[in-house]
Amino acid sequence: MKNIYLLGATGSIGMQVLDILKLYKSFNLKSISVGHNIKRAREIIREFEPEFVSVIKKEDCVTLQQEFPKICFGYGEEGLIEAATHSDEDGYLVNAVVGMVGLKPTIAAINKGRTILLANKETLVVGGEIITKLARENNVDIIPIDSEHSAIFQALQGNDYKEISRLIITASGGSFRDKSRSDLENVTLDDALKHPNWEMGAKITIDSSTMVNKGLEVIEAHFLFDVPYERIETILHYESIIHSLVEFNDYSTLAQMSYPDMRIPIQYALTYPKRIDFAYGKPLKLEEIKTLSFKKIDYDRFPLLKLAYEVGKLRGVMPTVYNASNEEAVNLFIKGKINYLDIEKIIFEAVNNANNIINPTIDDIIKVASNVREDIRKKYR
């Protein structure tokens, strides 16, 4: 029986984690954190009966505690950390929250000795050096859930990381992959949320269209697999069948392939090192797909992806500035306060105006992120 501690239970990834958990009796959902969707939270509580539940707002905590008196509740950052570290039993932290809020709970769970199943890119993007060092010191495994990193992780099973020549991360291109720069001037939020291959949350779908999502994945891959940025490449792959590739020093290249369904990498992370039957989707039929297409990425078309490589190489707090400015810019776009191309403008301004701290503490990272967000809010309020 595996104990599961799930952060972000009501989000896109969280709900798909629950799809897997409900099929198998080998998992025990011990704690969850939820966002603003309290209706869905109630449904999860009734079905899975976790011991501890964390919410964002204190008033939601009070209301749910009255409805479910046998369950313990918390709220805010402290509640999130409690959800990650609840009970003294061993287990797996599934971090499926969006944004930097996933950083401190991950650190707390690592210190507790829990295996980390990571869907929260920002944890490694902003705190990669700290997180990987802490994981080594505590002998904690970090298993990726993102389809691209799961593909690399799977291809590396039985192989020596020192024999890696290149990591090749595939990208669908997002909602606007076939549009020119001039076409982007008048796109709307609804346009941005129409991803051609995947069903995801609003922020990650927008990040996919700007290629920030791919940039975050490059930085994350650097820390997950200890590969320098010069040997991490990205390529457009419209069908989203090959989720990433690993080229070795003999030029053999391994790819992981499947129809696009996030429950496949989620299930693999939950059951690793074993594989079990997949109850969703269908087997891959190449005769139906017929063609797999690839295209070199144009950095002039997707400048934010190029910028991700640059801030990654700069290290320190620069990835934090990149990530925090993107989070704030995307939020402004969702609220209708800026145009789509303003997202790029805001991120470049933040990065160009930032002062780097090469070996930041967690407090430094949080402070820098907060300052970046506040500066953007003041300008665009």
N, C-alpha and C positions, 0 to 999 in steps of 0.2 A: 504494500500500500504506500503510495507516494503522497505526502502532504503538500498541498499547493496553496501558496499565498499570492493572490492575484491583485495587482494594481491596475486600475483602469477597466474594471469589469463591464461597464456599460458602454464602452467605446467599441469601435469596429473590430480591433484585434481581440479585445477582451471577450466580446460576444462569440467570436469564433473559437477562442480557447474553451469557452463553456460548451460549445457544440461538441468538442472532443471529449470533455470531461463527462458529459451526461451519457455518453455511450459506453463507458468502461467503468467497472467497479473497482479498478485498481488505483483510483485517485480519490483523495479526500480534500475537499475545498475547505481550508481552515479559516481563511480570512480574505476579505475583499476591500478594495477602495472603489468608490463610485464618484461620478461627477454631478452634474445638475439633473440628470434624468432619474428622478426619485421614483417615478412610476416603474421604470424598468428595474431599479434597485429592489423594489418590493417583490417583484416577480422572481428575481434571482434569490433573494433571501428565503422566500417560501419554498423554492425548488431545491436549493442546496443546503440550507440551514448552516451557514458558516458561524463560527464562534465569535468572530469580531468583524465589524463593518466600520469603515471610515467614510465620511462624507466631507464635502467642502464647507458647508455652512453650519453654524452652531444650531440654528433653528431647525434644520432638517435632522440633525443629530437628536435633538430633544423629541421631535415628533416621532421618529422611528423607534426611539427607545421606549416610548409609551406603547407603540404598536407591537413591538417584539421584545417583551421584558426579559426573555431568557437569553438574549443576545447582547453582547457588549458593543458599545458604539464609541466612536471618537470623531474628531473633525480637524480640518486644517492640516498644517504640516506635521504636527505631533501625531494626529490620527493616521496620516499616511505612513509615518515611520513605524508606528505601532502595528499597522497592518502588515508591514514588511517583516517585522521581527516577532510577531505574536507567537506565543507558546515557546516552550523549551524543546519541542520535538524537532527533529531534522526535517528538511523539506526543500522545496524549490520556490524561489521567488520569481514569478512571472511579471516582469515590468512592462506593462502595455500602456502606460500613461503617455501623454504627449507633452513635450517640453522639458525644461530644466527641473521641474518639480520632481522628476524621477531620480535626480542625482543623490540627494541625501538618503532616501530610503534604500537605494542600492548599496551605498556605503555601509549603512547600518546592517543590512542583510549579509553583506560580505563579512563584516566583523562577527556576525553570528554564526558564520560558517556555512551559510546556505548556498546551494547551487543557484546561479543566476541565469534565467532564461530571458534574454534581452530583446525586446522589440522597441525600446526607447532609445533612439539614436543619440539623443542629446547627452545621455550619460557619458558616453565615450567621446563624443565630439568636444565637449567642454572640459571634461575631467579625465581624459584617456590615460595620461601618464600616472595620475594618482590612483585611478581605479585599477589599472592593470598591475601596478606595483602592490597594491593592497590585496588583490586577488592571489598573487603569487605568495605573498607572506602568509595568507590564511589558507593556502592550498584549496582555493575555491575555483571551480570551473565556471566560465562564462560561455553559454551556448546561445548562438544567435537565432532569432526567430525570423527576422527579415528574410524574404525569399532569396535575395541576392547573396547575403552572407551565409545563409543556410546552404545554398548551392556550393559555395566555396568550402564551407566546413565539411560537407558530405564528400566532395571531391578529394579532400585531403585525408580522409580516413585511410590509415595504413600507409601513408606517405610521410616523408620527412619534410618539415617546413623549410629546411635549409636547401631543399632541392627545387623550390619554387623559382621559376624564371619570371612569370608575370601573373598577376590577377587581372582578369578581364570581366568587368562588371557591365552587364547589359542594361539598357535603358529603353523604355517604350517610347520616350519622347513626350509623353503627357498629352494633354488636351489640345495643345497648339503645335504639335510637332510638324505639321505641314504648312504652317503659316509663316510668312516672312516677318521681318521686323516691323515693317509699315502696317501689316495686318493687325498687329497687336495693340495699336493705338486706341481702338474702340471696342475691345473685347469686354464682356461683362462677367460678373461673378458666376452666373448660370453657365456661361460658356466654359469658364475655367473648371467647373465642377463635373464636366462631362468627360471622364477618363475613358479612353477607347477599350481598355482591357481589364481594368481592376475596379472593384468597388471598395472605396476607402473613405476615411473621414475627410472633412472639408480641408483642413490645413494640409494634410499630406498630399491631397489631390492637387491643390494649388502649388505646393512645393514641387510636385512632379512636373507641372507645366513650366515652371521657371528653371527646372533642373537643380534647384537648391537641394531637393531630396537626394539626388544622385551625388551632389557634392558632399552632403553629410555622410552618405554611405562610403565615399572614398576615404574620408577621415576616419570613420569607424573601422573600415577594413584595415587601415594602417595599424591601428591599435590591436584589433582582434587577432591578426595574423602576423604581426611584426614584420611587415613588408614596407620598404621605403616607397614614397609617393612616385618616384621615377619608374617603379615597376607595377604601378596600379593604373590600368587603362579603363576607359569607358567606351562603349560602342552602342549605337542605336540598333535596336532589334525590335521591329514593330509587332511581331506576333506574341512576344512575352512567353515563349515556349522554353528557350534556353535562359535560365535564370542567372547564370554566371559561369565562367570557365576558369580553370587553373592550367597554366602552361608550365611544364617542368623544364629542367635544364637540358633534357634530351629532346626538347620540342614536342614531346607527347602532350596532348591537351585533353583534359577531362572536363566534361560539361554535365550539369544536372538539368534534366528536362522534365517538364510536366505541363499540363494545362494550367493556366493561372488560377490558383486557389490557395489562399494563405493558410488554409487549414492543413495543407501538406507539410510545410515547414514547421507549423505549430505542433502538429502531432509528432513529427520527428524529434523535435526538441524535448517534448514531454516523455517520449518513450526511449530516447537515446540511452544506451547504444543499440537497443533492439529496434526493429521495425515491425509494425503490426498492420493488419488489413485496414485499408482506408475505406470508410463507409460512405464517403461523399464522392461526387465527381465520377470520372470514368477513366479507363486506361488510355494512354497516349497512342493514337493511331496516326502514324506518319503519312499513310496513304491518304488520309483525310486532310492533313495540313498541307501536304504537297510541296510547299515552298517555305523556307526560312530565309528571311532577308536581313541584311546588315548594312549599316551605313556609318561612315566616319562622322564623328560629332564635330560640328562647326562651332568653334568657341566664340566667333563673332555673333552667331545666332543665339548662343547660350552662354553669355559672359559670366553668369554667376557660378557656373560649373568650373570654369577656369579660375575664378576667384577663390573657390574652395581649396583647390590645390595650393594656391599661393598662401592662404592663411594657415593651411595645415603645415606647410614648410616653415612658416614663421614661428610656429609653436606658441607657447605662452597663453595669453588670453585672447589672441587674435581669432581663433575658432569660436570663442565665446562671443566676441563682438559680432562676428558673422551670423551666428545662430540667433543671438538676442535681437539683433536688428531685423532679421528675417521674421521672427515670431511677431514682433511688433508691427512690422509692415504688412504682413499677411492679415493680422487682426484688423488693421485699419482698412484694408481692401475689403474684407468680409463685411465690415460695418458701412461700407460705401463712402468712406472719407477720402480715399485716394483712388487714382486710376491704376490699372494693372501694371503699366511700365514704371510707375512710381515705386513699386517694390524694389526694382533694381537700383533706382536712384538712391533710395534710403539706405540700402545695404552698402553700396559703394561709398557713400558719404561717411557712414559710421566707421567703416574699416579704414578709410583714408585719414580720418581725424583721430584715430585711436592711438593711445600710448601703450606699448606692449609691456607686459610683465612676464619675464621668461619662465620663472618657476613659481607660479601662483599657488597660493593655498586655496582651499575650498571657499574660505571667506572672501578672498580676493576675487575669485570667479563670480561668486554671487553678487558682490558689490559692483563689479564691472558690468555685469548683465543688467542689474537694476539701474545703473546710471545711463547706460545706453538706451534702455526703454524709456526712461524719464525724459531724456533729451529729445527723443523722437515724439513723444506725446506732447511735449511743450510746443513743438514746432507745428504739429498737425492737429492740435485740439480744436 
